[in-house]
């Protein structure tokens, strides 16, 4: 029997929020200052988007490492996001092409949708494996929520592709900074009925759990 995972160390919630959301806000503010600028390095002209990406990547790395050092734990999404940001942010800077960094968002959501979808095909909720401690649900509830989250991730991947391919850099940056968090927040806010219906029964309390 495997040993239980150690609980993450608690830190000031304001500091935790700053480490998680600070790099994204810095990206937004930095792009606002640099979007009309061009810097020539070694004979190559770099536009504002690529310059902002070059600043953002090390900031995200530092913030994520600080969060890990302070809490002793990173979520799977944080680790995957960090790896893809380093890879695709580095490609954008290396090839002087913003497309790589914009596609990173699509790949993140497609990857998680694919992993969750694979679990559903096997009759398992991989979402429960990473969120079970935070969200108490019955097995049926986890399967329903996993199907919904899988569809959400797939939809966000499509939305990202539509936006970066058809709209300006500024609109894409606005979407990434504010649109994606807003959609995620609203999605989970609308799951209250599911969480209520499929909450596990309290010890010593009998009762059926109704299905959606």
MOKAWO-V21391 format. One record per helix or strand of 3 or more residues. SS is the DSSP state (hx for helix, st for strand). FROM is the first residue (numbers start at 1). TO is the last residue. If there is no record, write none. Layout:
SS & FROM & TO
SS & FROM & TO
//
This chain:
hx & 13 & 34
st & 38 & 41
st & 44 & 47
hx & 48 & 71
hx & 76 & 94
hx & 99 & 121
hx & 126 & 131
hx & 139 & 166
hx & 169 & 189
hx & 192 & 197
//
